[in-house]
Amino acid sequence: MNMNHRCDNPGCVRWDHLFDGSHKEGMQDRNNKFRQAKGTKLPWAKLTEADVKKIRENGGKGASYLSREYGISRSTIESVLLGHTWKHVQ
């Protein structure tokens, strides 16, 4: 069991703002409130939204070529090209 928070204010200590829920329900609540960090808001992001667009435009050059060009792994390039990552970038 997890305790989830209604107002999402980290400093809030009001008991009536807490509710029981599973981890999955907490993650759904987070996603419904658009509190999930994406793209360059993640501290470990090695690409920008502009990079992702260029990678997708140049996908025909091949994942190996693009991985060398951007200095990231081939599997990361493939995930971008297949739309498994950076889904919010069109």
Beta strands, then each sheet from edge to edge (+ up, - down):
strand 1: 2-5
strand 2: 18-21
sheet 1: 1+ 2-
end
